[in-house]
Amino acid sequence: MGPSILRYGTPEQKATFLPKIIAGEIVFCIGMSEPGAGSDLAGLQTRAVEEGDYYIVNGQKIWTSFAHLADYCYLVARTNPDVPKHQGISELLVDMRTPGITIKPIVDMTGAHHFNEVFFDHVRIPKSSLVGEKDRGWYQIAAQLDYERSGIERLMSNYSLLQTIMAHVQATGSSRSEIVRHRLAQLHIEFTLGKFLVYKVAWLLSRGVIPNAEAAAAKAYCTEFEQRLAQTASEVFGSYGQLMPDSPRTPLNGRIARAYLYAPAYTIQGGTSTILRNIIAMRGLGLPPG
Ligand SMILES: Cc1cc2nc3c(=O)[nH]c(=O)nc-3n(C[C@H](O)[C@H](O)[C@H](O)COP(=O)(O)OP(=O)(O)OC[C@H]3O[C@@H](n4cnc5c(N)ncnc54)[C@H](O)[C@@H]3O)c2cc1C
């Protein structure tokens, strides 16, 4: 959220939010996806209607990570329903303590609660919460998603698992297996390639350029690497690796099973790999829409 507020926020929003973000004092959730609007985000239905000094928000978001822990929601809502769907969308910074917000947990298949459904029922948001230009939110979102996809966490979220399986393989002597050695070498090569993609994105950001196809390539490659890493870890440990933390003999406190079960999420959250490949094809390579 920081780069978006830096780019589109008012001086007051920058003064209020940026120091707290840097200090790690506030948590944001991202209120974009809806039951009928994921990849096709412009189809969102949540409405924000002007009333005096406020927007009145009604609608529903889904898959909202950490909404139950967040102080603020970076909310995307429709402010003008009478124009083509990519227009008439605006972005609002919503205090999650505002009356009318209901959060319902969604438990994922690892058994954890990290994302939620969020319902907005006549939620009054001060107009000073608008980020950037009213009705021009779609054009801001594109840049915001590029920032969201640019983070090195797309490569690193399972890194300790890579280190742990390396240590385990050496300690148990399974490194003598040619197949295991090849798989681990392959992972190291892929990790190094992922690093170069992430560095390229960081280099563009440092020059003030919003990475677009580069961020899509980094996110698609790195998250697919994360999945291959989880797959390899579970193969190295075999069925024993599938035990969840509540079993006393679980290796690595269930991290392998958890990583394996969570892995499908990597290539969905923040834009699916298919959508990212569309971005690489059209905006990166200049190919016509398929
Ligand atoms: C772990 C996790 C955390 C998330 N956190 C958040 C969050 O904090 N905030 C938030 O707003 N959202 C969040 N999301 C939602 C996420 O952004 C959406 O799930 C994602 O954008 C896909 O949308 P969808 O689920 O509606 O699937 P759909 O858009 O319905 O896609 C279904 C399938 O169709 C394919 N598809 C769709 N359109 C096209 C097309 N044009 N061309 C080719 N293929 C296409 C997709 O690739 C996918 O395989 C999270 C999701 C996950 C899994």
The ligand as a Gaussian input file, in Angstrom:
#p B3LYP/6-31G(d) Opt

LIG

0 1
 C       -4.301000     -17.113000      -0.497000
 C       -5.080000     -16.029000      -1.196000
 C       -5.079000     -14.755000      -0.657000
 C       -5.825000     -13.741000      -1.285000
 N       -5.833000     -12.489000      -0.701000
 C       -6.586000     -11.520000      -1.269000
 C       -6.670000     -10.226000      -0.649000
 O       -6.066000      -9.970000       0.383000
 N       -7.460000      -9.293000      -1.226000
 C       -8.140000      -9.523000      -2.379000
 O       -8.822000      -8.610000      -2.868000
 N       -8.090000     -10.741000      -3.015000
 C       -7.326000     -11.733000      -2.461000
 N       -7.267000     -12.973000      -3.067000
 C       -8.095000     -13.226000      -4.244000
 C       -7.296000     -13.360000      -5.539000
 O       -6.792000     -12.101000      -5.958000
 C       -8.254000     -13.967000      -6.577000
 O       -8.574000     -15.280000      -6.114000
 C       -7.607000     -14.055000      -7.947000
 O       -7.449000     -12.780000      -8.503000
 C       -8.443000     -14.933000      -8.910000
 O       -9.768000     -14.528000      -8.911000
 P      -10.943000     -15.614000      -8.707000
 O      -10.643000     -16.413000      -7.482000
 O      -12.241000     -14.879000      -8.764000
 O      -10.829000     -16.618000      -9.934000
 P      -11.330000     -16.357000     -11.421000
 O      -10.970000     -14.973000     -11.841000
 O      -12.759000     -16.753000     -11.506000
 O      -10.419000     -17.357000     -12.239000
 C      -10.721000     -18.759000     -12.345000
 C       -9.790000     -19.363000     -13.372000
 O      -10.041000     -18.776000     -14.676000
 C       -8.831000     -18.246000     -15.213000
 N       -9.109000     -17.002000     -15.941000
 C       -9.894000     -15.981000     -15.521000
 N       -9.913000     -14.992000     -16.443000
 C       -9.102000     -15.389000     -17.457000
 C       -8.702000     -14.799000     -18.694000
 N       -9.108000     -13.582000     -19.053000
 N       -7.853000     -15.489000     -19.495000
 C       -7.410000     -16.728000     -19.134000
 N       -7.770000     -17.341000     -17.963000
 C       -8.601000     -16.678000     -17.142000
 C       -7.927000     -17.972000     -14.013000
 O       -6.555000     -18.000000     -14.379000
 C       -8.307000     -19.108000     -13.066000
 O       -7.579000     -20.257000     -13.397000
 C       -6.543000     -14.005000      -2.470000
 C       -6.506000     -15.288000      -3.021000
 C       -5.801000     -16.295000      -2.396000
 C       -5.792000     -17.667000      -2.994000

